[in-house]
Amino acid sequence: MVKSLLGKKIGMTRYFLEEGKSVPVTLVKVGPCIVVQKKTIEKDGYEAIQVGFEDRKEKRINKPLVGHFSVAGNRFFRYLREIRVEKSDQFELGQEIRSDIFSVGDTVSVIGKSKGRGFAGVLKRWGFSGGKATHGCRSHRVPGSIGSNTDPGRVWKNKRLPGRMGYARTTIRNLKIMDVRPEMDVIALKGAIPGSQESIVEICKKD
């Protein structure tokens, strides 16, 4: 049984419950994912399947990957992911795995890359309070002193400083599936998920 699939974030909207309450949801196009390779304990030391998501033109694929994809029916994909399964023998090369593995009411975790914010200062990145907002203050948005005394005489490891913010692997847990549309391979998840529109996410069903 497959417990996770790749999908693409469509965007956010709202979903109305039977009693008329409005709930914010995120729409995700899940699959179809195609089985490209099977991993076995005898050969690889673990059981898994490799799936491809989102078709791509052959001219955009390098020759090693063209040979890799040819085993599964000469379909070429933009993204590849491995999914752990109990027995890979239950799957066939070229088999489609679609959104119907999820059901309304399931609890899932969503893994994706958060939105990139570029180079950010300590106020935006870490929530520092900053200096006084008065006339004569020369340290409005600076981090302040980062040093220490003679011992240890260096900046402490993991000191919060300005730097690149966002675009990091992020997991949002315990999201509820509000609706499933198998004919469109679209599911509606309650709440927000990482990433911007059209970003790739992995949806994992909770045991």
C-alpha positions as CSV (number, residue, x, y, z in Angstrom):
1,M,0.0,0.0,0.0
2,V,1.3,3.5,-0.9
3,K,1.2,6.0,1.8
4,S,2.6,9.1,0.1
5,L,2.5,10.8,-3.3
6,L,3.8,13.8,-5.1
7,G,1.6,16.7,-5.9
8,K,1.6,20.3,-7.0
9,K,0.1,23.2,-4.9
10,I,-2.7,24.9,-6.8
11,G,-3.6,27.6,-4.3
12,M,-5.9,28.4,-1.4
13,T,-9.7,28.8,-1.3
14,R,-12.4,28.1,1.2
15,Y,-14.7,25.1,1.7
16,F,-18.2,25.4,3.1
17,L,-19.3,22.7,5.6
18,E,-22.9,21.4,5.8
19,E,-23.7,23.7,8.7
20,G,-22.5,26.7,6.6
21,K,-19.2,27.2,8.3
22,S,-16.4,28.4,6.0
23,V,-13.0,26.6,6.3
24,P,-9.8,27.7,4.6
25,V,-8.4,24.9,2.4
26,T,-5.4,24.4,0.1
27,L,-6.0,22.6,-3.2
28,V,-3.3,20.2,-4.4
29,K,-3.2,18.3,-7.6
30,V,-2.0,14.8,-6.6
31,G,-0.4,12.5,-9.2
32,P,-0.8,10.6,-11.3
33,C,2.5,9.2,-10.3
34,I,4.1,6.5,-12.5
35,V,6.1,3.6,-11.1
36,V,9.6,3.9,-12.8
37,Q,11.7,1.5,-10.7
38,K,11.3,-1.1,-7.9
39,K,13.7,-1.5,-5.1
40,T,14.0,-4.9,-3.3
41,I,15.7,-6.2,-0.1
42,E,17.7,-8.7,-2.1
43,K,19.2,-6.2,-4.5
44,D,19.0,-2.8,-2.6
45,G,18.6,-3.7,1.0
46,Y,15.1,-2.2,1.4
47,E,11.7,-2.2,-0.2
48,A,10.6,0.9,-2.2
49,I,9.3,2.1,-5.5
50,Q,10.5,5.1,-7.5
51,V,7.8,7.2,-9.0
52,G,7.9,9.9,-11.7
53,F,5.6,13.0,-11.6
54,E,4.8,15.6,-14.3
55,D,5.6,14.7,-17.9
56,R,8.6,16.3,-19.7
57,K,9.8,16.3,-23.3
58,E,12.5,13.8,-24.2
59,K,14.9,16.5,-25.4
60,R,14.9,18.0,-21.9
61,I,16.2,14.6,-20.4
62,N,19.8,13.5,-20.4
63,K,20.7,10.1,-22.0
64,P,21.2,8.1,-18.7
65,L,17.7,9.2,-17.6
66,V,16.2,8.4,-21.1
67,G,17.5,4.8,-20.6
68,H,16.1,4.7,-17.1
69,F,12.7,5.9,-18.1
70,S,12.5,3.5,-21.2
71,V,12.0,0.5,-18.9
72,A,8.7,2.0,-17.7
73,G,7.2,2.8,-21.0
74,N,9.2,5.6,-22.6
75,R,7.5,8.3,-20.5
76,F,9.7,11.1,-19.2
77,F,9.2,13.0,-16.0
78,R,10.4,16.2,-14.4
79,Y,10.4,14.8,-10.8
80,L,11.5,11.5,-9.3
81,R,10.9,10.3,-5.7
82,E,11.3,7.1,-3.8
83,I,8.4,5.9,-1.7
84,R,8.8,3.2,0.9
85,V,6.4,0.2,0.6
86,E,6.1,-3.1,2.3
87,K,6.4,-5.2,-0.8
88,S,7.5,-3.7,-4.2
89,D,6.4,-6.9,-6.0
90,Q,2.8,-5.7,-5.6
91,F,3.5,-3.0,-8.2
92,E,4.2,-3.1,-11.9
93,L,6.5,-0.8,-13.9
94,G,4.5,1.9,-15.6
95,Q,1.6,1.5,-13.1
96,E,-0.3,4.7,-12.3
97,I,-0.9,5.7,-8.7
98,R,-3.6,8.4,-8.4
99,S,-5.3,10.5,-5.7
100,D,-7.9,7.8,-4.9
101,I,-5.5,6.4,-2.3
102,F,-6.7,9.3,-0.1
103,S,-10.1,9.6,1.4
104,V,-12.1,12.4,3.0
105,G,-11.2,12.6,6.7
106,D,-7.7,11.2,6.4
107,T,-4.9,12.9,8.4
108,V,-1.8,13.6,6.4
109,S,1.6,15.4,6.6
110,V,2.7,17.7,3.8
111,I,6.5,18.2,3.1
112,G,7.6,21.0,0.9
113,K,10.0,24.0,0.5
114,S,8.9,27.1,2.3
115,K,8.7,30.4,0.4
116,G,12.1,32.0,-0.1
117,R,12.4,35.5,1.4
118,G,15.9,36.4,0.3
119,F,18.5,38.0,2.5
120,A,16.7,39.2,5.7
121,G,17.8,41.1,8.8
122,V,17.3,40.0,12.3
123,L,14.0,41.8,12.8
124,K,12.3,40.0,10.0
125,R,14.2,36.7,10.2
126,W,14.2,36.2,14.0
127,G,11.8,38.7,15.4
128,F,14.3,40.9,17.3
129,S,12.8,44.0,18.9
130,G,15.5,46.4,17.5
131,G,16.8,49.6,19.1
132,K,14.8,52.6,20.3
133,A,12.7,54.5,17.7
134,T,13.8,57.8,19.0
135,H,15.8,60.7,17.7
136,G,19.5,60.1,18.2
137,C,19.4,56.3,18.2
138,R,21.8,54.8,15.7
139,S,20.8,51.1,16.1
140,H,17.2,50.8,14.9
141,R,17.3,47.5,13.1
142,V,20.8,46.1,13.9
143,P,21.3,42.9,15.9
144,G,23.5,44.6,18.5
145,S,26.6,43.1,20.1
146,I,27.4,39.5,19.0
147,G,30.6,39.0,20.9
148,S,31.5,37.9,24.3
149,N,34.3,38.3,26.9
150,T,37.8,37.1,26.6
151,D,36.5,33.6,27.3
152,P,35.6,32.1,24.9
153,G,36.6,35.1,22.7
154,R,34.5,34.1,19.7
155,V,30.9,34.3,18.5
156,W,28.8,31.5,19.9
157,K,27.7,28.8,17.5
158,N,24.1,29.1,16.2
159,K,24.0,32.8,17.0
160,R,21.0,34.3,15.3
161,L,22.2,36.7,12.6
162,P,21.1,38.2,9.3
163,G,21.1,35.8,6.4
164,R,19.0,34.0,3.8
165,M,15.4,33.4,5.0
166,G,13.0,30.6,3.9
167,Y,13.3,28.1,1.1
168,A,13.9,25.3,3.6
169,R,12.4,21.8,3.8
170,T,9.3,22.2,6.0
171,T,6.8,19.7,7.2
172,I,3.2,20.5,8.3
173,R,1.6,17.7,10.3
174,N,-1.9,16.5,11.1
175,L,-3.7,18.2,8.2
176,K,-7.2,16.9,7.5
177,I,-8.5,16.1,4.0
178,M,-11.7,17.9,3.5
179,D,-12.5,16.8,-0.1
180,V,-11.2,14.5,-2.8
181,R,-12.0,14.8,-6.5
182,P,-10.5,11.7,-8.2
183,E,-11.7,12.7,-11.7
184,M,-9.4,15.8,-11.4
185,D,-6.8,14.3,-9.1
186,V,-7.4,17.2,-6.7
187,I,-7.6,17.1,-3.0
188,A,-8.5,19.9,-0.5
189,L,-6.4,20.1,2.7
190,K,-7.6,22.0,5.7
191,G,-5.3,25.0,6.4
192,A,-2.1,26.1,4.7
193,I,0.9,24.1,3.4
194,P,4.5,25.1,2.6
195,G,5.6,26.7,-0.7
196,S,4.2,29.0,-3.3
197,Q,1.7,28.2,-6.1
198,E,2.9,25.5,-8.5
199,S,5.5,24.2,-6.0
200,I,6.0,20.5,-5.5
201,V,4.9,18.9,-2.2
202,E,4.9,15.4,-0.9
203,I,1.7,14.2,0.9
204,C,2.1,11.4,3.4
205,K,-0.8,9.5,4.9
206,K,-0.6,9.1,8.7
207,D,-0.6,5.5,10.0
